[in-house]
Amino acid sequence: MQSQCLLLCFLALVICQGTETVLDLFPEYKIVQRRIDALENDNKALKVEIAQIKDKQIRPAFFSTLSKSAVLSNSNKVLIFDGVKVNRGGGYNPSTGIFTAKRDGLYHFSCVIYGDNGKDVGYQLNKNDLLYVRGYSNNGPHEASSISVLVELKKGDRVYIKHRHLGQTEAVIGNDHSSFAGYFLQD
């Protein structure tokens, strides 16, 4: 419709040889243009509203395992669970080991750490850069431990598992024995 209005305006200009403006010849053109602008603005607003509704429909959930064993030596590094099995909503990043909340709400997280070679493994779940809960796998041949927590998150908050025994070398068994999972419960 807009292109038809423009064509009519052009033809009017050619016929009148520039003695009058398009707006003088077609006063309704301004009204039509305002309506077109209003519709375009409404369309943009609807797209934003649809995106917000879609975001609320996504119930983030992820489950990832440690595909290879990891040696945690004198560090407090993030443990990267790279064997992603589920990543609904795309909140878990398997290259960093960090889950980032895409929406506010109550979440459940769990982690299983399977220690290797009769050594302790100290780990923790962090919310953003702060300790939320500690986990500890006892020494013994292939000891496992788990943590299970509820966490209130705001959009953009980060949750991850990291090694917590600085100055110690500890090993975690991979081969899908150790895992990290989380899912959205409610607003």
Disulfide bonds with the S-S distance in Angstrom:
none
